[in-house]
Amino acid sequence: MFVVNSMARATYALAVSFVAVGAMIVMLHLDYIGVITILMMIMEMAIMVVFMVMFMGMNPALMPMDMTHDKRRSAVLAVVVFIALAVAIFVIPWPARTGSPAADLTQSLGDAIMGSKMLVMLTISPVLFATIVAGLVLANPRGRYDRYGDDLDRETSDGNADPEDPIRGGIGR
């Protein structure tokens, strides 16, 4: 277990853990599912970072922060949800399996997920990625690095690690 103190580091740590899960799936000889898991999780984390930077106005993703709120109530809620889901496993009447599995499960799963849409997805994916990057550039034309340079770790006069930003960001701007 490790602890990080910024949203970007947490996102990258989460991406690394998902890539590790995808690698384990590949080692189980489920190549297609493992590679799809890795690609999906990397893209998902990249989109998360893009939205993080877009909607927070500045770049708080690299600033140290405490990302937990109301720890006691969150812990109680997590335990209640866990117990409810664990009880649901035994209470819900799960449907019985019908039919027989396909000879090649990986190919049938790939056909079910993508099927005839593979060419469309291969065409649309770069366009979507370019749109996301363009949206980020347009939303944040003058970022924190432009104002402070590489010295984001400097301290304020009162010893606070968060430098005073002349352009406030986030929801309370």
N, C-alpha and C positions, 0 to 999 in steps of 0.2 A: 504494500500500500504506500502511496505517496501523496503528498499534499502540495497543491500549487495555489498561488495567490492572485492569479489574474484569469480573466475569461479566455483569453487567447491560449494561454498555457493549458487551461483545463480542456479547451476544445481540441488542442493538438494531442493531449494525453488520451482523450476519449477516442480520437481517430486512431492512435497507435493501438489502443486496446481492441478496437474493431478490426484493424488489420491483422492483429494477432489471432483473433477469432477466425477470420477468413483464412489465414495460413493453416490453422488447425483443421479447418474443413478441407482444405486442399490436401493436407497430409492424410486425411481419411479417404483419399481417392475420389472425392466429389469435386473435381476440378472446376466444373462450370459454376456450381453454387458458390464455391470458395472465391473464385475470381469475381463473380457478380457481387458477392458480399463486400469484397475489398473495394471494388470500384464504386459501389453505391455509398459506402460509408465515407470514403474520401470525398466524393462529391457532396454528400450531405454536410459534412463538416466544413467544406469550403463555402457552401451556401450559408451556413450558420455564421461563419466569420464575416462574410459579406454583409449580411443583415445586421450583425453586431456593429460593424463600423458605420453602416448607413444610418441606422436609427439612433445612434448615440451621439452623433454630431462631431465628436472629437475621437480620439483613439484611447478610450479607457480600457480597451482590451489588454493593453500591456501594463496598465497601472495596477499596483497591488490593491486588492480590495477583499473584503469578506463577502463571500457569495452566499452565505446562509442567513436566513431571516427567520426569526421566531423559532429557534431550535427546538424548544420543548414541545410546542404544538405540532411542529412538523414530525417530530419523532413519534408522538402519540398517533397522529394521522397515518403515518407509515405502518405502524404496528396494526392499527385497525384495518387498514386496507389489506395488509398481508394476511391477517386472520380471515377476513371475509373471502379473499380469493382462495385460501387454502380450504375453507369450508365448502366453497363452491365446487372445488374439484370433486369432492365426494358426494355432494348433493345433486348436482346437475345430471340428468339422465343423458349421457353421451350417446350419439347415434352409433349403431353398429356398422362395421365396415361392409360395403357392398362391392361386388366385382372383384377382379383380381388385378394385382399390380402389373404394370407394363414390363416388357422384357428389359428395356433400357430406361431406367427411371430418370437418369440425367437428361436424356434427349427429350423424353416426354415432358419433363418439367420445363425445359427450355422452350419447347413448342408452346406449352401452356402460357408461359410468361410473355414471350415475345412473339412467337408465331410469325405471321406475315408482317408484323410491324417492325421488324429488325431494320429494314432499309430506312423506314421513316425515322426511327430513333437515331440511327447513325447520321442521318441528315440534319435532324433538328438539334441534336445535342450540342454541336459547335455553335450553332446560332443562339441557343439558350445561354451558353457560357459567355459568348461575346456580349449578349444583352445584359447579363448580370454584371460583367466587368464595366461596360459602358455606363450602366446605372450607378455603379459605385463611383466612378470617376466624376460623373455629373453631380452626384449628391454631395461629394466631399472634395471640391476642387482645391481647397486650401486646408491641408491637414495639419495635425499637431507637429509633424516633423518639419513642416515649412516654418512654423512659428518658433520652435525650440531647437531644431537641429537634432543631433544625435544625443544631446544631453538630457534625456528624459528622466534620469535618476537623480537629478540635482534636488537639493532640499530648499525649502523656503527659509525665510529669516528666522522663523520660530522653530526650526528643526523638523517641520512636517515633510514627509517624503513626497507629498503631492504638490507640485509647483502651481502657482497661481496662474490660471489660464485666462488671458484677456478675453477670449471668446468662449463663453460658457457653452456647454453642450448638454445633451441628455434631455430628459423630459422637462426639467425645470429651467430651461433656458429663457 
